[in-house]
Amino acid sequence: MFEEILKEVKEKLGANAAIAGNIPDEHADAIHQEIATHIQNSTQETGTPQAQAGILSELENSIGSGNILTSAVAGGLIGSLGRRFGLSSAVTGAIAASLPGLIKKYTQKTADPEPGKV
C-alpha cells in the first residue's frame, strides 16, 4: 500500500505548480517519501475506517476554517518538511492543502479495498 500512497503523493504534488516548482530536485524524492510515510502512519494508527474518516473530517474542517498550517504542524509533517528541507511557508502551505485529498483517497481504499486486496 505504501507504494500506492507514494505514487499518489508524487502525482498530486507534481501537478501543483506552487509545490513542484519550489521543491529542489535533490530533495524531491525524500520529501515525497516523508509525506507518504506520514500519511501511511497517520491512517494506520487510527485503526478502523470510522476513525480514519474522523481524522479526515477534522483535517478538512481545519482547512475550511483557514487553519491549514496549525492543523498540519500539529501532526508534525509540515514543520518537519520546513526544517529538514528549508521549504518556504508558501510551499509547506500548499503541501498542507493537498493532504486532505491524499488522505481521503487512501482512507477510501482501506475502507473499501478491491476484492482480493487488503
C-alpha positions as a printed Julia matrix, in Angstrom:
118×3 Matrix{Float64}:
   0.0    0.0     0.0
   2.93   2.37    0.67
   3.91   2.38   -2.99
   0.37   3.41   -3.93
   0.46   6.26   -1.43
   3.89   7.35   -2.68
   2.65   7.33   -6.27
  -0.37   9.47   -5.31
   1.86  11.92   -3.42
   4.19  12.29   -6.42
   1.27  12.8    -8.81
  -0.58  15.26   -6.58
   2.46  17.37   -5.72
   3.84  17.19   -9.23
   0.58  18.53  -10.64
   0.64  21.53   -8.28
   2.89  24.23   -9.76
   3.18  26.04   -6.41
   4.74  22.91   -4.94
   6.58  21.25   -7.83
   8.32  24.42   -8.92
   9.61  25.14   -5.44
  10.93  21.78   -4.3
  14.62  21.38   -5.09
  15.18  18.37   -7.36
  17.73  16.9    -4.99
  15.13  16.82   -2.18
  12.01  15.84   -4.14
  12.25  12.09   -3.53
  12.95  12.5     0.19
  10.04  14.93    0.54
   7.68  12.56   -1.27
   8.84   9.68    0.94
   8.33  11.76    4.1
   4.79  12.76    3.14
   3.82   9.21    2.09
   5.23   7.79    5.32
   3.34  10.34    7.38
   0.06   9.59    5.59
   0.5    5.84    5.98
   1.46   6.07    9.65
  -1.31   8.53   10.49
  -4.05   6.46    8.91
  -2.78   3.13   10.24
  -2.58   4.44   13.8
  -6.28   5.24   13.75
  -7.23   1.64   13.1
 -10.8    1.5    11.89
 -12.18   3.18    8.76
 -14.55   5.14   11.03
 -11.62   6.56   12.99
  -9.8    7.35    9.75
 -12.86   9.2     8.49
 -12.92  11.18   11.74
  -9.33  12.32   11.26
 -10.06  13.26    7.66
 -13.1   15.25    8.78
 -11.02  17.13   11.37
  -8.38  17.96    8.77
 -10.99  19.15    6.28
 -12.65  21.3     8.98
  -9.3   22.86    9.84
  -8.77  23.75    6.21
 -12.31  25.11    5.95
 -11.67  27.4     8.9
  -8.42  28.66    7.35
  -6.3   26.86    9.92
  -4.28  24.74    7.47
  -0.8   25.19    8.88
  -1.85  24.86   12.51
  -3.51  21.54   11.75
  -0.6   20.23    9.7
   2.09  21.39   12.13
   0.21  19.67   14.96
   0.71  16.43   13.04
   4.39  17.22   12.7
   4.72  16.79    8.96
   4.76  20.36    7.74
   7.1   21.59   10.44
   9.43  18.7     9.7
   9.46  19.42    5.97
  10.19  23.07    6.54
  13.06  22.36    8.92
  14.63  19.44    7.09
  14.38  20.78    3.55
  14.22  24.55    4.02
  10.85  24.86    2.29
   9.09  28.2     2.47
   5.78  28.66    4.24
   4.08  29.09    0.85
   5.29  25.65   -0.26
   4.52  23.92    3.03
   1.09  25.59    3.0
   0.43  24.21   -0.48
   1.53  20.77    0.69
  -0.75  21.04    3.72
  -3.65  21.96    1.44
  -3.05  18.84   -0.65
  -3.07  16.45    2.32
  -6.86  16.03    2.73
  -7.25  14.81   -0.84
  -4.39  12.37   -0.44
  -5.63  11.1     2.9
  -9.2   10.82    1.64
  -8.13   8.73   -1.33
  -6.07   6.43    0.89
  -8.72   6.02    3.58
 -11.31   5.18    0.93
  -9.04   2.44   -0.37
  -8.51   0.97    3.1
 -12.2    1.22    3.98
 -13.32  -0.45    0.75
 -10.41  -2.49   -0.64
 -10.66  -4.14   -4.02
 -11.64  -7.79   -3.87
  -8.62  -9.88   -3.01
  -6.62  -6.89   -1.72
  -6.16  -5.52    1.77
